[in-house]
Amino acid sequence: MAKGDKINFSTPSGFPEFLPSEKRLELYLLDIIRRVFESYGFTPIETPAVERLEVLQAKGNQGDNIIYGIDPILPPNRQAERDKSGETGSEARALKFDQTVPLAAYIARHLNELTFPFARYQTDVVFRGERAKDGRFRQFRQCDIDVVARRELSLLYDAQMPAIITEIFEAINIGDFLIRINNRKVLTGFFKSVGIAENQIKSCIGIVDTLEKIGESKVKQDLEKEGILEEQAQKIIEFIKIDGLVDEVLDKLKHLAQNLPETEQLSLGITELETVIAGVRNLGVAENRFCIDLSIARGLDYYTGTVYETTLLGHEALGSICSGGRYEELVGVFLGEKMPGVGISIGLTRLISRLLKAGILSTLAATPAQVMVVNMQEDLMPTYLKVSQNLRQAGINVITNFDKRPLGKQFQLADKQGIQFCVIIGSEEAAAQKSSLKDLKTGEQVEVLLENLAEEVKRRLT
């Protein structure tokens, strides 16, 4: 760099950076999510940000989402050393693009140290090599839970997922939302029963999954482009449009299955869906929080059973705010055995961005401090420090102002950071073991004995 050249210190495209008020909101939401996850017995783990490339590509991901990296240990000017060492293939590395594939590798690495069913949560940062745009990031925090078993996994774990989603979003208080539930066996079973070839089902599911984005007529067109007959495409459209109350949809599905050929998989999917719905109800999830939506397919290849998408009512354009489902083969790919699992994911960074923009959430105060002890005169600093510590020991967050400046300026500083109370102690107050407590929200100022200060602040905070 030539002398005098300016350094471009702007953030790289797609990599978010948070102001204190935004980061505090993220931590607040993370705490709610963590508490709910742990209340169902999920345990935290963390996997590396960097994985071997062959691990990330284990389920056929050829790199659409992968951010490839040069050796994460050697700097660019030492890449020749890596080239000479032959670190390609199994040694090639990349940033993880989700939590599920790394979970599979984690289980394979720690198989004998874990207890099954293994219920874990992760709130790690993941990386996607996609074009950055509004609400889309190349680096974002993803909050995942998965339950993985060896050989068999009860469908009641599938039923727990809507209960967990409900508790999280009710605690966040973002308004009305709807968890839309389906089963991939219902879709694949129906496709088979109307004569869709096995090798066409995957593409059909992918097309059906785009219904909300592209609309009914375009879905029909895309199905026909894939070689689906017009009559079959019309039947698929009519099928995924079946709606009504949960029990009505189940009754319609069972009636339909009785009048179709080759419905073994369809019937199995309906039975699984019934079991999951019964479990959701037994867990106390309100009827207005969930429905059966036969258009929900989750385009990812590895889903095999229950699938979920969660929509914020009145803000459907935001897309799914929490999604997931059941898979049979993904986790066992490294071990060569059946390891069924079910999980959900919240893309928290994207969710926060969208909810802030929509005015559904607001950022928090820039500081967690609830009280500022102002600096009236330097010789009273020992008193200010002692008072500050007493408040902290009572569980109150405190900033002690070490810089003496006009009182009005100190009030402005506290107010700008969202601090509600200022403690004012001058010579007379110190001699009388008193303080003035000013509420910046109401403007009220009261005199309080120092021994009662913490109790008074707590009373006013509540």
BALUMFI-947386 format. One record per residue (C-alpha): x, z, y; residue number from 0; residue in one letter. Coordinates in Angstrom, 2 decimals. Layout:
BEGIN
{rec {X,Z,Y},NUM,'A'}
...
// end
This chain:
BEGIN
{rec {0.00,0.00,0.00},0,'M'}
{rec {1.39,-1.01,3.37},1,'A'}
{rec {1.88,1.66,5.98},2,'K'}
{rec {-1.22,2.02,8.10},3,'G'}
{rec {-3.58,0.56,5.50},4,'D'}
{rec {-6.75,2.56,5.10},5,'K'}
{rec {-7.69,3.97,1.71},6,'I'}
{rec {-11.18,3.11,0.51},7,'N'}
{rec {-12.48,6.55,-0.47},8,'F'}
{rec {-16.09,5.53,-1.14},9,'S'}
{rec {-17.49,6.42,-4.56},10,'T'}
{rec {-17.26,3.71,-7.24},11,'P'}
{rec {-20.53,1.83,-7.72},12,'S'}
{rec {-22.88,3.58,-10.13},13,'G'}
{rec {-21.03,6.90,-10.16},14,'F'}
{rec {-23.12,9.56,-8.39},15,'P'}
{rec {-21.85,12.27,-6.10},16,'E'}
{rec {-23.96,15.28,-5.14},17,'F'}
{rec {-24.28,17.27,-1.96},18,'L'}
{rec {-24.50,21.06,-2.51},19,'P'}
{rec {-28.30,21.05,-2.14},20,'S'}
{rec {-28.58,18.28,-4.77},21,'E'}
{rec {-26.15,19.90,-7.19},22,'K'}
{rec {-27.98,23.21,-6.93},23,'R'}
{rec {-31.22,21.39,-7.83},24,'L'}
{rec {-29.52,19.87,-10.87},25,'E'}
{rec {-28.23,23.28,-11.99},26,'L'}
{rec {-31.68,24.82,-11.44},27,'Y'}
{rec {-33.30,22.16,-13.65},28,'L'}
{rec {-30.53,22.46,-16.23},29,'L'}
{rec {-31.18,26.18,-16.45},30,'D'}
{rec {-34.90,25.60,-17.11},31,'I'}
{rec {-34.11,22.96,-19.74},32,'I'}
{rec {-31.51,25.17,-21.41},33,'R'}
{rec {-33.87,28.17,-21.56},34,'R'}
{rec {-36.61,26.13,-23.21},35,'V'}
{rec {-34.20,24.51,-25.67},36,'F'}
{rec {-32.78,27.88,-26.67},37,'E'}
{rec {-36.26,29.43,-27.02},38,'S'}
{rec {-36.75,27.04,-29.95},39,'Y'}
{rec {-33.42,27.97,-31.48},40,'G'}
{rec {-31.35,24.98,-30.38},41,'F'}
{rec {-27.65,25.73,-30.06},42,'T'}
{rec {-25.26,24.10,-27.57},43,'P'}
{rec {-22.39,21.81,-28.50},44,'I'}
{rec {-20.14,19.45,-26.58},45,'E'}
{rec {-18.55,16.23,-27.81},46,'T'}
{rec {-15.66,14.35,-26.18},47,'P'}
{rec {-16.36,11.97,-23.30},48,'A'}
{rec {-14.08,9.50,-25.10},49,'V'}
{rec {-14.72,8.39,-28.68},50,'E'}
{rec {-13.06,5.91,-30.96},51,'R'}
{rec {-14.58,2.50,-30.34},52,'L'}
{rec {-15.42,1.99,-34.00},53,'E'}
{rec {-17.49,5.21,-33.88},54,'V'}
{rec {-19.52,3.99,-30.90},55,'L'}
{rec {-20.07,0.63,-32.59},56,'Q'}
{rec {-21.03,2.16,-35.94},57,'A'}
{rec {-24.72,1.22,-35.69},58,'K'}
{rec {-24.15,-2.34,-34.58},59,'G'}
{rec {-23.72,-1.67,-30.84},60,'N'}
{rec {-21.44,-4.52,-29.85},61,'Q'}
{rec {-20.64,-3.24,-26.41},62,'G'}
{rec {-23.57,-4.03,-24.11},63,'D'}
{rec {-23.51,-0.45,-22.87},64,'N'}
{rec {-19.94,0.55,-23.61},65,'I'}
{rec {-17.38,1.14,-20.89},66,'I'}
{rec {-14.16,0.17,-22.58},67,'Y'}
{rec {-11.08,2.07,-21.53},68,'G'}
{rec {-7.36,1.60,-21.79},69,'I'}
{rec {-5.58,4.44,-23.50},70,'D'}
{rec {-6.96,7.62,-21.90},71,'P'}
{rec {-3.61,9.36,-22.26},72,'I'}
{rec {-1.07,6.76,-21.14},73,'L'}
{rec {-1.13,5.59,-17.50},74,'P'}
{rec {-1.35,1.84,-16.79},75,'P'}
{rec {2.40,1.49,-16.25},76,'N'}
{rec {2.97,2.75,-19.81},77,'R'}
{rec {0.44,0.57,-21.63},78,'Q'}
{rec {3.28,-1.36,-23.24},79,'A'}
{rec {4.03,1.78,-25.27},80,'E'}
{rec {0.51,1.71,-26.69},81,'R'}
{rec {0.76,-1.99,-27.41},82,'D'}
{rec {4.00,-1.45,-29.33},83,'K'}
{rec {2.45,1.40,-31.31},84,'S'}
{rec {-0.35,-0.92,-32.44},85,'G'}
{rec {-3.16,1.34,-31.20},86,'E'}
{rec {-5.98,-1.10,-31.76},87,'T'}
{rec {-8.94,-1.05,-34.09},88,'G'}
{rec {-9.45,2.57,-35.15},89,'S'}
{rec {-7.33,3.78,-32.20},90,'E'}
{rec {-9.21,1.78,-29.54},91,'A'}
{rec {-11.27,4.13,-27.38},92,'R'}
{rec {-14.22,3.98,-25.01},93,'A'}
{rec {-16.51,6.31,-23.07},94,'L'}
{rec {-19.59,7.55,-24.93},95,'K'}
{rec {-22.81,5.81,-23.84},96,'F'}
{rec {-25.24,8.34,-25.38},97,'D'}
{rec {-25.25,11.65,-27.27},98,'Q'}
{rec {-26.72,10.53,-30.60},99,'T'}
{rec {-23.92,8.43,-32.05},100,'V'}
{rec {-21.31,11.06,-31.07},101,'P'}
{rec {-23.60,13.66,-32.73},102,'L'}
{rec {-23.39,11.72,-35.97},103,'A'}
{rec {-19.58,11.75,-35.79},104,'A'}
{rec {-19.62,15.45,-34.85},105,'Y'}
{rec {-21.69,16.32,-37.92},106,'I'}
{rec {-19.39,14.28,-40.14},107,'A'}
{rec {-16.35,16.10,-38.72},108,'R'}
{rec {-17.89,19.59,-39.07},109,'H'}
{rec {-20.19,19.12,-42.07},110,'L'}
{rec {-18.97,22.19,-43.95},111,'N'}
{rec {-19.07,24.41,-40.85},112,'E'}
{rec {-22.71,23.73,-39.93},113,'L'}
{rec {-26.01,25.09,-41.24},114,'T'}
{rec {-28.85,22.64,-41.91},115,'F'}
{rec {-31.31,21.81,-40.53},116,'P'}
{rec {-28.88,21.68,-37.61},117,'F'}
{rec {-30.63,22.00,-34.23},118,'A'}
{rec {-28.38,21.32,-31.27},119,'R'}
{rec {-28.65,20.57,-27.58},120,'Y'}
{rec {-26.24,18.81,-25.25},121,'Q'}
{rec {-26.26,18.36,-21.49},122,'T'}
{rec {-23.11,16.22,-21.26},123,'D'}
{rec {-22.31,13.32,-18.94},124,'V'}
{rec {-22.50,9.86,-20.55},125,'V'}
{rec {-21.39,6.44,-19.36},126,'F'}
{rec {-23.12,3.07,-19.42},127,'R'}
{rec {-21.48,-0.24,-18.62},128,'G'}
{rec {-24.52,-1.69,-16.89},129,'E'}
{rec {-25.17,-3.07,-13.45},130,'R'}
{rec {-25.61,-0.21,-11.00},131,'A'}
{rec {-28.83,-0.25,-8.99},132,'K'}
{rec {-31.44,2.12,-7.61},133,'D'}
{rec {-32.13,4.77,-10.26},134,'G'}
{rec {-29.56,3.27,-12.64},135,'R'}
{rec {-26.15,4.84,-12.98},136,'F'}
{rec {-22.94,4.16,-14.87},137,'R'}
{rec {-22.35,7.89,-15.15},138,'Q'}
{rec {-25.22,10.30,-15.63},139,'F'}
{rec {-26.13,13.61,-17.22},140,'R'}
{rec {-28.29,13.40,-20.31},141,'Q'}
{rec {-30.09,16.40,-21.82},142,'C'}
{rec {-30.64,15.89,-25.54},143,'D'}
{rec {-31.96,17.88,-28.46},144,'I'}
{rec {-31.86,16.78,-32.09},145,'D'}
{rec {-32.66,18.43,-35.40},146,'V'}
{rec {-30.78,16.93,-38.35},147,'V'}
{rec {-31.27,17.77,-42.02},148,'A'}
{rec {-29.74,16.76,-45.31},149,'R'}
{rec {-32.14,14.64,-47.36},150,'R'}
{rec {-35.51,15.96,-46.05},151,'E'}
{rec {-36.76,17.05,-42.61},152,'L'}
{rec {-40.23,18.53,-42.05},153,'S'}
{rec {-42.56,16.59,-39.76},154,'L'}
{rec {-43.23,19.87,-37.97},155,'L'}
{rec {-39.91,19.34,-36.19},156,'Y'}
{rec {-41.45,16.14,-34.82},157,'D'}
{rec {-44.44,18.23,-33.67},158,'A'}
{rec {-42.15,20.64,-31.81},159,'Q'}
{rec {-40.83,17.93,-29.52},160,'M'}
{rec {-44.04,17.49,-27.45},161,'P'}
{rec {-44.30,21.29,-27.17},162,'A'}
{rec {-40.75,21.43,-25.79},163,'I'}
{rec {-41.35,18.53,-23.40},164,'I'}
{rec {-44.53,20.23,-22.16},165,'T'}
{rec {-42.83,23.57,-21.50},166,'E'}
{rec {-39.98,21.93,-19.58},167,'I'}
{rec {-42.11,19.80,-17.29},168,'F'}
{rec {-44.68,22.53,-16.68},169,'E'}
{rec {-41.84,24.88,-15.69},170,'A'}
{rec {-40.39,22.26,-13.35},171,'I'}
{rec {-43.91,21.81,-11.93},172,'N'}
{rec {-43.71,18.08,-11.30},173,'I'}
{rec {-47.43,17.41,-11.64},174,'G'}
{rec {-49.54,15.90,-14.42},175,'D'}
{rec {-47.74,14.10,-17.21},176,'F'}
{rec {-48.70,12.52,-20.51},177,'L'}
{rec {-46.68,12.47,-23.74},178,'I'}
{rec {-47.48,9.24,-25.56},179,'R'}
{rec {-46.94,9.45,-29.31},180,'I'}
{rec {-46.77,6.74,-31.94},181,'N'}
{rec {-45.15,6.11,-35.33},182,'N'}
{rec {-42.95,3.12,-36.10},183,'R'}
{rec {-44.35,2.97,-39.65},184,'K'}
{rec {-47.79,2.35,-38.15},185,'V'}
{rec {-46.42,-0.64,-36.23},186,'L'}
{rec {-44.28,-2.10,-39.02},187,'T'}
{rec {-47.03,-1.50,-41.58},188,'G'}
{rec {-49.56,-3.33,-39.42},189,'F'}
{rec {-47.17,-6.22,-38.78},190,'F'}
{rec {-46.66,-6.62,-42.54},191,'K'}
{rec {-50.40,-6.45,-43.21},192,'S'}
{rec {-51.11,-9.40,-40.87},193,'V'}
{rec {-48.38,-11.50,-42.46},194,'G'}
{rec {-45.39,-10.99,-40.14},195,'I'}
{rec {-42.20,-11.72,-42.07},196,'A'}
{rec {-39.74,-8.88,-42.64},197,'E'}
{rec {-37.04,-10.63,-40.61},198,'N'}
{rec {-39.42,-10.97,-37.63},199,'Q'}
{rec {-40.56,-7.35,-37.41},200,'I'}
{rec {-37.53,-6.12,-35.46},201,'K'}
{rec {-38.03,-8.71,-32.70},202,'S'}
{rec {-41.79,-8.05,-32.65},203,'C'}
{rec {-41.20,-4.33,-32.06},204,'I'}
{rec {-38.80,-5.15,-29.22},205,'G'}
{rec {-41.39,-7.40,-27.59},206,'I'}
{rec {-44.25,-4.90,-27.99},207,'V'}
{rec {-42.03,-2.28,-26.34},208,'D'}
{rec {-41.99,-4.38,-23.15},209,'T'}
{rec {-45.78,-4.40,-22.72},210,'L'}
{rec {-45.82,-2.12,-19.67},211,'E'}
{rec {-43.09,-4.10,-17.95},212,'K'}
{rec {-44.22,-7.68,-18.58},213,'I'}
{rec {-47.95,-7.42,-19.33},214,'G'}
{rec {-50.23,-8.51,-22.14},215,'E'}
{rec {-50.11,-12.30,-21.64},216,'S'}
{rec {-46.31,-12.40,-21.47},217,'K'}
{rec {-46.06,-10.26,-24.61},218,'V'}
{rec {-48.28,-12.75,-26.39},219,'K'}
{rec {-46.17,-15.66,-25.16},220,'Q'}
{rec {-42.95,-13.98,-26.28},221,'D'}
{rec {-44.40,-13.25,-29.71},222,'L'}
{rec {-45.34,-16.89,-30.13},223,'E'}
{rec {-41.83,-17.94,-29.03},224,'K'}
{rec {-40.52,-15.85,-31.92},225,'E'}
{rec {-42.55,-17.95,-34.32},226,'G'}
{rec {-45.54,-15.65,-34.55},227,'I'}
{rec {-48.78,-17.59,-34.98},228,'L'}
{rec {-51.26,-17.40,-32.10},229,'E'}
{rec {-53.81,-15.70,-34.37},230,'E'}
{rec {-51.23,-13.09,-35.45},231,'Q'}
{rec {-50.11,-12.51,-31.86},232,'A'}
{rec {-53.73,-11.92,-30.82},233,'Q'}
{rec {-54.19,-9.41,-33.63},234,'K'}
{rec {-51.04,-7.55,-32.52},235,'I'}
{rec {-52.31,-7.42,-28.92},236,'I'}
{rec {-55.70,-6.10,-30.06},237,'E'}
{rec {-53.99,-3.53,-32.27},238,'F'}
{rec {-51.67,-2.05,-29.64},239,'I'}
{rec {-54.62,-1.88,-27.19},240,'K'}
{rec {-56.58,0.51,-29.46},241,'I'}
{rec {-57.19,3.59,-27.32},242,'D'}
{rec {-59.43,6.60,-26.89},243,'G'}
{rec {-59.17,10.30,-27.64},244,'L'}
{rec {-56.57,11.24,-30.26},245,'V'}
{rec {-59.09,11.73,-33.08},246,'D'}
{rec {-60.89,8.51,-32.16},247,'E'}
{rec {-57.65,6.53,-32.41},248,'V'}
{rec {-56.83,8.11,-35.77},249,'L'}
{rec {-60.31,7.26,-37.09},250,'D'}
{rec {-59.96,3.66,-35.87},251,'K'}
{rec {-56.57,3.36,-37.56},252,'L'}
{rec {-57.86,4.73,-40.88},253,'K'}
{rec {-60.85,2.39,-40.79},254,'H'}
{rec {-58.57,-0.55,-40.01},255,'L'}
{rec {-56.21,0.33,-42.85},256,'A'}
{rec {-59.09,0.23,-45.33},257,'Q'}
{rec {-59.75,-3.40,-44.46},258,'N'}
{rec {-56.21,-4.78,-44.46},259,'L'}
{rec {-53.98,-5.91,-47.33},260,'P'}
{rec {-50.55,-4.37,-48.01},261,'E'}
{rec {-51.21,-1.22,-46.01},262,'T'}
{rec {-49.03,1.29,-47.88},263,'E'}
{rec {-46.59,1.69,-44.98},264,'Q'}
{rec {-49.40,1.64,-42.42},265,'L'}
{rec {-51.24,4.42,-44.29},266,'S'}
{rec {-48.04,6.47,-44.55},267,'L'}
{rec {-47.52,6.12,-40.80},268,'G'}
{rec {-51.09,7.23,-40.10},269,'I'}
{rec {-50.65,10.27,-42.37},270,'T'}
{rec {-47.41,11.22,-40.61},271,'E'}
{rec {-49.07,10.76,-37.23},272,'L'}
{rec {-51.94,13.05,-38.29},273,'E'}
{rec {-49.47,15.73,-39.46},274,'T'}
{rec {-47.56,15.59,-36.19},275,'V'}
{rec {-50.73,15.75,-34.07},276,'I'}
{rec {-51.99,18.76,-36.06},277,'A'}
{rec {-48.64,20.51,-35.47},278,'G'}
{rec {-48.71,19.70,-31.75},279,'V'}
{rec {-52.15,21.29,-31.51},280,'R'}
{rec {-51.11,24.35,-33.52},281,'N'}
{rec {-48.21,24.84,-31.10},282,'L'}
{rec {-50.76,25.16,-28.29},283,'G'}
{rec {-50.08,21.95,-26.38},284,'V'}
{rec {-53.10,21.15,-24.22},285,'A'}
{rec {-55.11,18.05,-25.23},286,'E'}
{rec {-54.61,16.47,-21.80},287,'N'}
{rec {-50.83,16.54,-22.25},288,'R'}
{rec {-50.59,14.06,-25.15},289,'F'}
{rec {-52.21,10.97,-26.61},290,'C'}
{rec {-51.65,8.30,-29.25},291,'I'}
{rec {-50.38,5.06,-27.71},292,'D'}
{rec {-49.83,2.26,-30.23},293,'L'}
{rec {-47.81,0.22,-27.71},294,'S'}
{rec {-45.00,2.79,-27.75},295,'I'}
{rec {-42.30,1.32,-29.95},296,'A'}
{rec {-38.93,2.52,-28.60},297,'R'}
{rec {-36.90,-0.66,-28.90},298,'G'}
{rec {-33.82,0.99,-30.40},299,'L'}
{rec {-33.24,-0.12,-33.98},300,'D'}
{rec {-32.64,3.29,-35.49},301,'Y'}
{rec {-36.10,4.82,-34.96},302,'Y'}
{rec {-38.11,4.87,-38.20},303,'T'}
{rec {-41.05,7.25,-37.67},304,'G'}
{rec {-42.48,9.31,-34.81},305,'T'}
{rec {-41.65,8.02,-31.32},306,'V'}
{rec {-42.39,9.54,-27.91},307,'Y'}
{rec {-42.46,8.49,-24.28},308,'E'}
{rec {-43.49,10.74,-21.38},309,'T'}
{rec {-45.11,9.35,-18.24},310,'T'}
{rec {-45.70,11.09,-14.91},311,'L'}
{rec {-49.34,10.38,-14.07},312,'L'}
{rec {-49.77,8.69,-10.72},313,'G'}
{rec {-46.14,7.65,-10.80},314,'H'}
{rec {-46.09,5.36,-13.83},315,'E'}
{rec {-43.64,3.03,-12.07},316,'A'}
{rec {-40.98,5.69,-12.63},317,'L'}
{rec {-41.05,4.77,-16.32},318,'G'}
{rec {-40.53,7.23,-19.15},319,'S'}
{rec {-39.12,10.57,-17.98},320,'I'}
{rec {-38.41,11.81,-21.52},321,'C'}
{rec {-38.31,9.83,-24.74},322,'S'}
{rec {-37.09,9.95,-28.32},323,'G'}
{rec {-38.14,9.84,-31.91},324,'G'}
{rec {-37.28,10.19,-35.61},325,'R'}
{rec {-34.52,8.33,-37.41},326,'Y'}
{rec {-33.42,8.32,-41.05},327,'E'}
{rec {-30.08,6.54,-41.30},328,'E'}
{rec {-28.23,7.03,-38.01},329,'L'}
{rec {-26.56,10.41,-38.53},330,'V'}
{rec {-25.60,9.81,-42.14},331,'G'}
{rec {-23.83,6.54,-41.35},332,'V'}
{rec {-20.39,8.19,-41.44},333,'F'}
{rec {-21.08,10.13,-44.63},334,'L'}
{rec {-23.01,7.62,-46.67},335,'G'}
{rec {-25.95,9.94,-47.27},336,'E'}
{rec {-29.49,10.27,-45.98},337,'K'}
{rec {-29.59,12.67,-43.01},338,'M'}
{rec {-32.97,12.41,-41.25},339,'P'}
{rec {-33.25,13.63,-37.69},340,'G'}
{rec {-35.60,13.78,-34.73},341,'V'}
{rec {-34.75,14.20,-31.08},342,'G'}
{rec {-35.63,13.64,-27.44},343,'I'}
{rec {-33.59,12.86,-24.36},344,'S'}
{rec {-34.00,13.48,-20.63},345,'I'}
{rec {-31.80,11.32,-18.40},346,'G'}
{rec {-31.52,14.09,-15.84},347,'L'}
{rec {-29.48,12.28,-13.15},348,'T'}
{rec {-31.86,9.35,-13.12},349,'R'}
{rec {-34.89,11.66,-13.22},350,'L'}
{rec {-33.70,13.72,-10.25},351,'I'}
{rec {-32.94,10.58,-8.25},352,'S'}
{rec {-36.39,9.15,-8.86},353,'R'}
{rec {-38.31,12.40,-8.30},354,'L'}
{rec {-36.48,13.08,-5.03},355,'L'}
{rec {-37.17,9.57,-3.79},356,'K'}
{rec {-40.85,9.89,-4.73},357,'A'}
{rec {-41.10,13.25,-2.92},358,'G'}
{rec {-42.08,15.05,-6.13},359,'I'}
{rec {-39.03,17.32,-6.02},360,'L'}
{rec {-37.09,18.69,-3.07},361,'S'}
{rec {-33.47,19.73,-2.89},362,'T'}
{rec {-32.64,23.42,-2.77},363,'L'}
{rec {-30.86,25.26,0.03},364,'A'}
{rec {-27.21,24.25,0.40},365,'A'}
{rec {-26.04,27.72,-0.62},366,'T'}
{rec {-27.32,30.27,-3.14},367,'P'}
{rec {-26.66,33.01,-0.56},368,'A'}
{rec {-29.75,34.98,0.47},369,'Q'}
{rec {-28.08,37.15,3.11},370,'V'}
{rec {-25.39,36.67,5.73},371,'M'}
{rec {-23.60,39.77,7.05},372,'V'}
{rec {-22.76,38.68,10.58},373,'V'}
{rec {-19.53,39.54,12.41},374,'N'}
{rec {-20.26,41.54,15.54},375,'M'}
{rec {-16.75,42.94,16.08},376,'Q'}
{rec {-13.51,42.62,14.12},377,'E'}
{rec {-12.84,46.36,13.85},378,'D'}
{rec {-16.05,46.77,11.82},379,'L'}
{rec {-14.91,44.34,9.10},380,'M'}
{rec {-14.30,47.19,6.58},381,'P'}
{rec {-17.96,48.17,7.03},382,'T'}
{rec {-19.13,44.56,6.63},383,'Y'}
{rec {-17.12,44.16,3.42},384,'L'}
{rec {-18.49,47.41,1.99},385,'K'}
{rec {-22.10,46.51,2.87},386,'V'}
{rec {-21.63,43.02,1.38},387,'S'}
{rec {-20.34,44.45,-1.89},388,'Q'}
{rec {-23.18,46.95,-2.11},389,'N'}
{rec {-25.70,44.11,-1.73},390,'L'}
{rec {-23.92,42.00,-4.36},391,'R'}
{rec {-23.90,44.90,-6.79},392,'Q'}
{rec {-27.67,45.08,-6.32},393,'A'}
{rec {-27.93,41.41,-7.43},394,'G'}
{rec {-28.21,39.83,-3.97},395,'I'}
{rec {-26.13,36.75,-3.03},396,'N'}
{rec {-24.20,37.37,0.17},397,'V'}
{rec {-21.96,35.50,2.60},398,'I'}
{rec {-19.79,37.67,4.82},399,'T'}
{rec {-18.97,35.93,8.08},400,'N'}
{rec {-15.24,36.51,8.63},401,'F'}
{rec {-15.15,34.49,11.89},402,'D'}
{rec {-16.37,36.17,15.06},403,'K'}
{rec {-18.51,33.89,17.20},404,'R'}
{rec {-21.63,34.30,19.38},405,'P'}
{rec {-24.52,35.88,17.48},406,'L'}
{rec {-26.78,32.91,18.11},407,'G'}
{rec {-24.21,30.57,16.55},408,'K'}
{rec {-24.03,32.79,13.47},409,'Q'}
{rec {-27.83,32.68,13.16},410,'F'}
{rec {-27.71,28.87,13.43},411,'Q'}
{rec {-25.03,28.71,10.72},412,'L'}
{rec {-27.13,30.86,8.39},413,'A'}
{rec {-30.31,28.89,9.09},414,'D'}
{rec {-28.58,25.54,8.50},415,'K'}
{rec {-27.55,26.69,5.03},416,'Q'}
{rec {-31.01,27.97,4.18},417,'G'}
{rec {-30.06,31.67,4.29},418,'I'}
{rec {-33.14,33.74,5.05},419,'Q'}
{rec {-31.71,37.11,6.18},420,'F'}
{rec {-28.95,38.22,8.51},421,'C'}
{rec {-27.58,41.78,8.51},422,'V'}
{rec {-26.48,42.90,11.98},423,'I'}
{rec {-24.23,45.95,12.39},424,'I'}
{rec {-22.69,46.88,15.74},425,'G'}
{rec {-20.89,50.08,16.79},426,'S'}
{rec {-24.08,52.07,17.27},427,'E'}
{rec {-25.57,50.95,13.96},428,'E'}
{rec {-22.34,51.71,12.11},429,'A'}
{rec {-22.17,55.20,13.60},430,'A'}
{rec {-25.80,55.86,12.59},431,'A'}
{rec {-25.35,54.23,9.13},432,'Q'}
{rec {-28.03,51.72,10.02},433,'K'}
{rec {-28.38,47.96,10.33},434,'S'}
{rec {-30.75,45.43,11.83},435,'S'}
{rec {-32.21,43.01,9.29},436,'L'}
{rec {-33.35,39.70,10.78},437,'K'}
{rec {-35.66,37.34,8.87},438,'D'}
{rec {-34.78,33.84,10.08},439,'L'}
{rec {-37.98,32.39,8.64},440,'K'}
{rec {-40.36,34.65,10.57},441,'T'}
{rec {-38.11,35.82,13.39},442,'G'}
{rec {-38.95,39.45,12.56},443,'E'}
{rec {-36.14,41.99,12.98},444,'Q'}
{rec {-36.32,45.54,11.59},445,'V'}
{rec {-34.01,48.54,11.56},446,'E'}
{rec {-32.98,49.72,8.07},447,'V'}
{rec {-30.77,52.55,6.85},448,'L'}
{rec {-27.72,51.14,5.04},449,'L'}
{rec {-28.59,53.14,1.92},450,'E'}
{rec {-31.99,51.41,1.83},451,'N'}
{rec {-30.77,47.93,2.80},452,'L'}
{rec {-30.57,46.39,-0.67},453,'A'}
{rec {-34.02,47.67,-1.62},454,'E'}
{rec {-35.51,46.31,1.62},455,'E'}
{rec {-33.93,42.88,1.17},456,'V'}
{rec {-35.21,42.68,-2.41},457,'K'}
{rec {-38.70,43.69,-1.32},458,'R'}
{rec {-38.77,40.99,1.34},459,'R'}
{rec {-37.33,38.32,-0.94},460,'L'}
{rec {-40.20,38.76,-3.37},461,'T'}
// end
